Amino acid sequence: MPTSLDRLTEKLLPTETTNVAVAEDHLATLLKACIQCGMCLSACPTYTVTGSEAESPRGRIHLVDLWQQDRLTAEAIAPHLDQCLGCRSCETACPSNVQYGELLNTSRYLVKKETPSHWFATVKRWLLATVLPSPTLLMLARFGALLYKTTGIAWLAKRTGVLSLLPPSLQAMEQLCPPVGWNDAPSLEGGQRFGKKNAPLVLMPVGCVMNTFMADIHHATIQMIVALGFQVLIPKLPCCGALAHHAGELSLSQKQALATLQAWQALKARTIPIVMNSAGCAAHYKELAHLFPSDSPLHAVAEAFSQQVVDVHEWLLPRVDRLAKQLKANNLDDKRVKAIYQPACHLYHAQGVQTEPMAVLSVLPAVEWVPLADASLCCGSAGIYNIEQPSLSQQVLDAKLDAIEATGATLLAVANPGCYLQLRKGLQQRGISLEILHPMQVLARYLG
């Protein structure tokens, strides 16, 4: 890598003027790819539940095009962009290879420049810029959730009907509160190592929210990797910035990406795989170069970083035979569990990791994996969409729950923390007794 890039500083970040110019030019190119064929309609969850053309990929692209022609205002199209899940199912269905995810994020960024800022936007930006990157503030949030769940406050709030008086977004936040307990697996810290010292090394970023509230998934993933004879190093990488990017906060996401690249360069581990178990974070890491102009030095560095990133199912697939040998001897057909796998959108559509998870999970004879109707359709989570758009998110979730209930399964596997919380909320709403786990937790259960 060129010597001039050995020190990555904020001076390399594009100016806001450059960002706007590049975004406008890029958007014009992206819009030309759509031929308005409508193949995306049946693949779009929001179109499926609303039947509105304006809530479809084709419709939103047309609205953005009209805005670029000054035939609509930014305020007129903003609600329709906000109601898009960003699941990118349309990309999988599109015969013209429209890069809808980039088109959506670029449009949101430019629309924010022309629309008045709501008070909640200020709060959201503070959360994205201050709380998520801070392990201390996240641990305080976890402690607050722990007190709320274990001291009777949650029970009292529901019993008295106080929750019904809250705005829909706050009600959604309460329902999505992660399951926390005093004896949960401890959060991981940068620099920790697991496995034999001389074993081949892999890096495993642990993220922000997932490490604070769902560290047990990380421990299960580490258990899987170590069992295959590898050593795991937890790198000191900051919050990936995916949520900021999806919210149209380009400058903020660029700063967070820069911090990631600085930490990565400090590791001096440019040939070691970066194994990810969070679909959303991994998708963002794989596309980090999209945040920077193609002629920016940071674009080249981000591309080099992204080449090392691999989803854990992708990483496991070439080792699936070794994995099968590590499973418990009592992993037998006569003890079969009926299970379903729900693909996370940012794994299936954004990363294109579609067959690998089931190919890995199928090494478990003790588990009968049954098909799920419309499995590749979104569950309605989409980052913080289920908080910002609780009504539409619930409609999308209801369709997913109908499909899940029809399977009669007792176990549900999903590889993204947001999907986990969304589906858990839905299962509780309907009183469905179904265990929900990350695929790595399912596999770890059968390890010897």
C-alpha positions as CSV (number, residue, x, y, z in Angstrom):
1,M,0.0,0.0,0.0
2,P,1.4,3.5,-0.8
3,T,3.4,5.2,1.9
4,S,1.2,8.3,1.7
5,L,-1.7,6.2,3.1
6,D,0.2,4.9,6.1
7,R,-1.3,7.7,8.2
8,L,-5.0,8.1,7.7
9,T,-6.2,11.5,9.1
10,E,-9.4,13.5,8.9
11,K,-7.7,15.7,6.2
12,L,-8.4,12.8,3.8
13,L,-12.2,13.0,4.4
14,P,-14.2,14.7,1.6
15,T,-15.6,18.1,2.2
16,E,-19.4,18.5,2.4
17,T,-19.3,20.3,-1.0
18,T,-17.4,17.4,-2.5
19,N,-19.9,14.9,-1.0
20,V,-22.9,16.8,-2.4
21,A,-21.3,17.1,-5.9
22,V,-20.3,13.4,-6.0
23,A,-23.7,12.3,-4.7
24,E,-25.6,14.3,-7.3
25,D,-23.5,12.9,-10.1
26,H,-23.7,9.4,-8.8
27,L,-27.5,9.6,-8.3
28,A,-28.0,10.7,-11.9
29,T,-26.0,7.6,-13.1
30,L,-27.9,5.2,-10.8
31,L,-31.3,6.5,-12.0
32,K,-30.5,5.6,-15.6
33,A,-30.2,1.9,-14.8
34,C,-33.9,1.4,-14.0
35,I,-36.0,0.4,-16.9
36,Q,-39.3,0.5,-14.9
37,C,-40.1,-3.1,-15.7
38,G,-41.8,-3.8,-12.3
39,M,-40.0,-7.1,-11.6
40,C,-39.2,-5.6,-8.2
41,L,-42.8,-5.1,-7.1
42,S,-43.5,-8.6,-5.8
43,A,-40.1,-8.7,-4.0
44,C,-40.8,-5.5,-2.1
45,P,-42.3,-6.0,1.4
46,T,-43.8,-2.5,1.7
47,Y,-45.5,-2.8,-1.7
48,T,-46.8,-6.2,-0.8
49,V,-48.5,-4.9,2.3
50,T,-49.7,-1.5,1.0
51,G,-50.3,-2.2,-2.7
52,S,-49.1,1.4,-3.3
53,E,-46.8,2.1,-6.3
54,A,-45.2,4.9,-4.3
55,E,-44.1,2.3,-1.7
56,S,-42.3,0.1,-4.3
57,P,-38.7,0.4,-5.6
58,R,-39.9,1.3,-9.0
59,G,-42.2,4.0,-7.6
60,R,-39.6,5.5,-5.3
61,I,-37.1,5.6,-8.2
62,H,-39.6,7.4,-10.3
63,L,-40.3,9.9,-7.5
64,V,-36.6,10.6,-7.0
65,D,-36.3,11.1,-10.8
66,L,-39.1,13.6,-10.7
67,W,-37.4,15.4,-7.9
68,Q,-34.2,15.6,-9.8
69,Q,-36.1,17.1,-12.7
70,D,-37.5,19.7,-10.2
71,R,-41.1,18.4,-10.8
72,L,-41.4,17.4,-7.1
73,T,-40.0,18.8,-3.9
74,A,-37.7,16.9,-1.5
75,E,-40.4,17.2,1.1
76,A,-42.9,15.5,-1.1
77,I,-40.7,12.4,-1.7
78,A,-39.1,12.2,1.8
79,P,-41.9,10.2,3.4
80,H,-41.7,7.5,0.7
81,L,-38.0,7.2,1.1
82,D,-38.4,7.0,4.9
83,Q,-40.9,4.2,4.5
84,C,-38.5,2.1,2.5
85,L,-36.9,-0.8,4.6
86,G,-33.7,-0.7,2.6
87,C,-33.9,-4.5,2.6
88,R,-32.6,-4.6,-1.0
89,S,-34.8,-7.6,-2.0
90,C,-35.4,-5.6,-5.2
91,E,-31.8,-5.9,-6.1
92,T,-32.0,-9.7,-6.1
93,A,-35.1,-9.5,-8.3
94,C,-33.9,-6.8,-10.7
95,P,-32.9,-7.9,-14.2
96,S,-31.1,-4.6,-14.9
97,N,-28.8,-4.7,-11.9
98,V,-30.1,-1.5,-10.4
99,Q,-28.0,-0.7,-7.3
100,Y,-31.0,0.3,-5.3
101,G,-29.3,0.3,-1.9
102,E,-26.8,3.0,-3.1
103,L,-29.6,4.9,-4.8
104,L,-31.6,4.9,-1.6
105,N,-28.8,6.0,0.7
106,T,-27.6,8.7,-1.8
107,S,-31.2,10.0,-2.2
108,R,-31.7,10.1,1.6
109,Y,-28.5,12.1,2.0
110,L,-29.4,14.7,-0.6
111,V,-33.0,14.9,0.5
112,K,-31.9,15.8,4.1
113,K,-30.1,18.8,2.6
114,E,-33.4,20.2,1.3
115,T,-35.8,19.3,4.1
116,P,-36.3,20.9,7.5
117,S,-34.8,19.0,10.4
118,H,-37.2,17.5,12.9
119,W,-36.4,17.4,16.6
120,F,-36.2,13.6,16.5
121,A,-33.5,13.8,13.7
122,T,-31.3,15.7,16.2
123,V,-31.8,13.1,18.9
124,K,-31.2,10.3,16.4
125,R,-27.9,11.9,15.2
126,W,-26.8,12.2,18.8
127,L,-27.5,8.5,19.4
128,L,-25.7,7.6,16.2
129,A,-22.7,9.9,16.8
130,T,-22.4,9.6,20.6
131,V,-24.1,6.6,22.2
132,L,-23.4,3.8,19.7
133,P,-19.6,4.4,19.5
134,S,-19.4,4.6,23.3
135,P,-19.0,1.3,25.2
136,T,-19.6,3.1,28.5
137,L,-22.9,4.7,27.4
138,L,-24.0,1.4,25.9
139,M,-23.3,-0.4,29.1
140,L,-25.3,2.3,31.0
141,A,-28.2,1.7,28.6
142,R,-27.8,-2.1,29.2
143,F,-27.9,-1.5,33.0
144,G,-31.0,0.6,32.6
145,A,-32.7,-2.2,30.5
146,L,-31.6,-4.7,33.2
147,L,-33.2,-2.7,36.0
148,Y,-36.4,-2.2,33.9
149,K,-36.7,-5.9,33.2
150,T,-35.8,-7.4,36.5
151,T,-37.1,-5.0,39.2
152,G,-40.8,-5.2,38.3
153,I,-40.9,-1.8,36.5
154,A,-41.8,-3.5,33.2
155,W,-44.5,-5.6,34.8
156,L,-46.0,-2.5,36.5
157,A,-45.9,-0.4,33.4
158,K,-47.8,-3.0,31.4
159,R,-50.3,-3.7,34.3
160,T,-51.2,-0.1,34.8
161,G,-51.5,0.7,31.0
162,V,-48.8,3.4,31.1
163,L,-47.2,2.0,28.0
164,S,-50.4,2.5,25.9
165,L,-50.1,6.2,26.6
166,L,-46.6,6.5,25.0
167,P,-46.1,7.5,21.4
168,P,-46.0,4.4,19.0
169,S,-42.2,4.8,18.5
170,L,-41.6,4.6,22.3
171,Q,-43.9,1.6,22.6
172,A,-41.9,-0.1,19.8
173,M,-38.7,0.6,21.7
174,E,-40.1,-1.0,24.8
175,Q,-41.2,-4.1,23.0
176,L,-37.8,-4.4,21.3
177,C,-35.8,-4.2,24.5
178,P,-33.3,-7.0,24.3
179,P,-33.5,-10.0,26.7
180,V,-31.0,-9.1,29.5
181,G,-30.1,-10.9,32.7
182,W,-27.6,-10.6,35.5
183,N,-25.8,-13.8,34.5
184,D,-25.5,-13.0,30.8
185,A,-22.2,-13.8,28.9
186,P,-19.7,-11.0,29.4
187,S,-19.1,-8.4,26.7
188,L,-15.8,-8.9,24.8
189,E,-13.0,-6.4,24.7
190,G,-10.5,-5.5,22.0
191,G,-7.3,-7.5,22.4
192,Q,-8.8,-10.6,23.8
193,R,-7.6,-13.9,22.2
194,F,-9.2,-17.3,22.2
195,G,-7.8,-20.7,21.1
196,K,-4.3,-22.1,20.9
197,K,-1.5,-19.5,20.5
198,N,0.1,-21.2,17.4
199,A,-3.2,-21.8,15.7
200,P,-4.1,-19.9,12.5
201,L,-5.6,-16.5,13.3
202,V,-8.9,-14.9,12.4
203,L,-10.2,-11.5,13.5
204,M,-13.7,-11.2,14.8
205,P,-15.1,-7.7,15.3
206,V,-17.9,-7.6,18.0
207,G,-19.6,-4.4,17.1
208,C,-21.5,-2.1,19.5
209,V,-25.1,-3.0,20.3
210,M,-24.5,-6.7,19.7
211,N,-21.5,-7.0,22.0
212,T,-23.4,-5.1,24.7
213,F,-26.7,-6.9,24.6
214,M,-26.1,-10.2,22.8
215,A,-22.5,-11.2,23.7
216,D,-23.7,-14.8,24.0
217,I,-23.9,-15.0,20.2
218,H,-20.2,-13.9,20.0
219,H,-19.2,-16.5,22.5
220,A,-21.0,-19.2,20.5
221,T,-19.2,-18.0,17.3
222,I,-15.8,-18.1,19.0
223,Q,-16.6,-21.6,20.3
224,M,-17.3,-22.8,16.7
225,I,-14.1,-21.2,15.3
226,V,-11.8,-22.4,18.0
227,A,-13.3,-26.0,17.7
228,L,-12.0,-26.0,14.1
229,G,-8.5,-25.3,15.2
230,F,-8.3,-21.6,14.8
231,Q,-7.4,-18.7,17.1
232,V,-9.7,-15.7,17.5
233,L,-8.5,-12.2,18.1
234,I,-11.1,-9.5,19.0
235,P,-9.8,-6.4,17.2
236,K,-10.3,-2.9,18.7
237,L,-12.6,-1.7,15.9
238,P,-15.2,1.1,16.6
239,C,-18.9,1.1,15.6
240,C,-19.1,0.4,11.9
241,G,-21.4,3.3,11.1
242,A,-24.0,1.3,9.1
243,L,-27.0,2.9,10.9
244,A,-25.6,6.4,10.2
245,H,-25.2,5.6,6.5
246,H,-28.7,4.3,6.2
247,A,-30.0,7.4,7.9
248,G,-28.5,9.6,5.3
249,E,-25.7,10.9,7.6
250,L,-22.9,10.6,5.1
251,S,-20.4,12.8,6.8
252,L,-20.9,11.0,10.1
253,S,-20.6,7.5,8.5
254,Q,-17.4,8.6,6.7
255,K,-15.9,9.7,10.0
256,Q,-16.8,6.4,11.6
257,A,-15.4,4.5,8.6
258,L,-12.2,6.4,8.9
259,A,-11.9,5.4,12.5
260,T,-12.4,1.8,11.5
261,L,-9.7,2.0,8.8
262,Q,-7.3,3.7,11.2
263,A,-7.8,0.9,13.7
264,W,-7.5,-1.8,11.0
265,Q,-4.2,-0.3,9.8
266,A,-2.9,-0.2,13.3
267,L,-3.4,-4.0,13.6
268,K,-1.1,-4.6,10.6
269,A,-3.0,-7.7,9.8
270,R,-3.8,-7.3,6.1
271,T,-3.9,-11.0,5.2
272,I,-6.0,-12.2,8.2
273,P,-9.7,-12.9,7.6
274,I,-12.2,-10.6,9.3
275,V,-15.0,-13.0,10.2
276,M,-18.4,-11.4,10.9
277,N,-21.6,-12.9,12.5
278,S,-23.8,-9.8,12.1
279,A,-25.3,-9.5,8.7
280,G,-25.8,-5.7,8.8
281,C,-22.4,-4.8,10.0
282,A,-20.7,-7.2,7.5
283,A,-22.7,-5.8,4.6
284,H,-21.6,-2.3,5.5
285,Y,-17.9,-3.4,5.9
286,K,-18.0,-5.1,2.5
287,E,-19.2,-1.9,0.9
288,L,-17.2,0.6,2.9
289,A,-15.5,2.0,-0.2
290,H,-18.9,3.3,-1.4
291,L,-18.7,6.0,1.2
292,F,-15.8,7.7,-0.6
293,P,-15.3,9.2,-4.1
294,S,-13.5,6.8,-6.4
295,D,-10.5,9.1,-6.6
296,S,-10.2,9.4,-2.8
297,P,-7.2,7.7,-1.1
298,L,-9.7,6.4,1.4
299,H,-11.6,4.6,-1.3
300,A,-8.6,2.4,-2.1
301,V,-7.9,1.7,1.6
302,A,-11.6,0.8,2.2
303,E,-11.5,-1.6,-0.7
304,A,-8.5,-3.4,0.7
305,F,-10.2,-3.6,4.1
306,S,-13.4,-5.0,2.6
307,Q,-11.6,-7.7,0.7
308,Q,-10.7,-9.3,4.1
309,V,-14.3,-9.3,5.4
310,V,-16.2,-12.6,5.2
311,D,-19.5,-13.7,6.7
312,V,-19.1,-16.6,9.2
313,H,-21.2,-18.9,7.1
314,E,-19.0,-18.2,4.1
315,W,-15.9,-18.9,6.2
316,L,-17.4,-22.1,7.6
317,L,-18.5,-23.6,4.3
318,P,-15.1,-24.9,3.1
319,R,-14.6,-26.4,6.6
320,V,-18.0,-28.0,6.8
321,D,-16.7,-31.6,6.8
322,R,-14.3,-30.7,9.7
323,L,-17.3,-29.0,11.4
324,A,-19.4,-32.2,11.2
325,K,-16.8,-34.2,12.9
326,Q,-16.8,-31.8,15.9
327,L,-20.5,-32.3,16.6
328,K,-21.8,-34.3,19.5
329,A,-22.2,-38.1,19.1
330,N,-25.8,-37.7,20.2
331,N,-26.6,-35.5,17.2
332,L,-28.9,-38.3,15.8
333,D,-31.9,-38.4,13.5
334,D,-34.2,-39.8,16.2
335,K,-33.9,-36.6,18.2
336,R,-34.8,-34.3,15.4
337,V,-35.9,-30.7,16.1
338,K,-38.1,-29.0,13.6
339,A,-36.5,-25.7,12.7
340,I,-36.7,-22.9,10.2
341,Y,-34.0,-20.5,8.9
342,Q,-35.0,-16.8,8.3
343,P,-32.4,-15.2,5.9
344,A,-31.4,-11.7,7.1
345,C,-31.8,-9.2,4.3
346,H,-28.3,-7.8,4.5
347,L,-26.9,-11.4,4.3
348,Y,-29.2,-12.7,1.5
349,H,-29.6,-9.6,-0.6
350,A,-26.8,-7.2,0.2
351,Q,-24.0,-9.7,0.6
352,G,-25.4,-12.3,-1.7
353,V,-24.8,-15.0,0.9
354,Q,-27.8,-17.2,0.1
355,T,-27.0,-20.9,0.1
356,E,-24.1,-21.0,2.5
357,P,-26.0,-20.8,5.8
358,M,-28.2,-23.8,5.0
359,A,-25.3,-25.7,3.6
360,V,-23.6,-25.3,6.9
361,L,-26.6,-25.8,9.1
362,S,-27.5,-29.0,7.2
363,V,-24.6,-30.8,8.9
364,L,-26.9,-31.2,11.9
365,P,-28.9,-34.5,11.5
366,A,-30.6,-33.8,14.8
367,V,-32.3,-30.8,13.2
368,E,-35.0,-31.0,10.5
369,W,-34.9,-27.7,8.5
370,V,-38.3,-27.1,7.0
371,P,-39.0,-24.5,4.3
372,L,-40.4,-21.0,5.2
373,A,-42.7,-19.4,2.7
374,D,-41.3,-16.1,1.2
375,A,-38.2,-16.6,3.4
376,S,-36.2,-13.9,1.6
377,L,-38.8,-11.2,2.4
378,C,-37.9,-8.8,5.2
379,C,-39.2,-9.2,8.7
380,G,-39.6,-5.4,9.1
381,S,-36.7,-4.7,11.4
382,A,-34.2,-2.8,9.1
383,G,-32.0,-1.1,11.6
384,I,-34.2,1.3,13.6
385,Y,-37.0,1.3,11.0
386,N,-39.2,-0.6,13.4
387,I,-38.9,2.4,15.8
388,E,-39.3,5.1,13.2
389,Q,-42.0,3.4,11.2
390,P,-43.7,1.1,13.8
391,S,-47.1,0.8,11.9
392,L,-45.7,-0.3,8.6
393,S,-43.0,-2.4,10.2
394,Q,-45.7,-4.3,12.1
395,Q,-47.6,-5.0,8.9
396,V,-44.4,-6.5,7.4
397,L,-43.8,-8.4,10.5
398,D,-47.3,-9.8,10.6
399,A,-46.9,-11.3,7.2
400,K,-43.6,-13.0,8.3
401,L,-45.2,-14.3,11.5
402,D,-48.0,-15.9,9.4
403,A,-45.4,-17.8,7.4
404,I,-43.5,-18.8,10.5
405,E,-46.6,-20.0,12.3
406,A,-47.6,-22.2,9.4
407,T,-44.4,-24.2,9.6
408,G,-45.1,-25.7,13.0
409,A,-41.4,-25.3,13.9
410,T,-40.1,-25.1,17.4
411,L,-36.7,-23.4,16.5
412,L,-36.0,-20.3,14.5
413,A,-32.5,-19.3,13.3
414,V,-31.6,-15.8,12.2
415,A,-28.2,-14.2,11.6
416,N,-28.8,-10.5,12.4
417,P,-29.3,-8.9,15.9
418,G,-32.0,-6.5,14.6
419,C,-34.0,-9.4,13.0
420,Y,-33.6,-11.3,16.2
421,L,-35.2,-8.6,18.3
422,Q,-38.0,-7.9,15.7
423,L,-38.9,-11.6,15.4
424,R,-38.7,-12.1,19.2
425,K,-41.1,-9.2,19.7
426,G,-43.6,-10.7,17.1
427,L,-43.4,-14.1,18.6
428,Q,-44.2,-12.7,22.1
429,Q,-47.1,-10.7,20.6
430,R,-48.7,-13.8,19.3
431,G,-47.8,-16.0,22.1
432,I,-45.9,-18.4,19.8
433,S,-43.7,-20.8,21.8
434,L,-40.7,-20.9,19.5
435,E,-37.0,-20.7,20.4
436,I,-35.0,-18.1,18.5
437,L,-31.2,-18.4,18.1
438,H,-28.4,-17.2,15.9
439,P,-27.2,-20.1,13.6
440,M,-23.9,-20.1,15.5
441,Q,-25.8,-20.8,18.7
442,V,-27.6,-23.6,17.0
443,L,-24.3,-25.2,15.9
444,A,-22.5,-24.6,19.2
445,R,-25.3,-26.5,21.0
446,Y,-24.2,-29.7,19.3
447,L,-20.4,-29.3,19.8
448,G,-18.6,-31.9,21.7
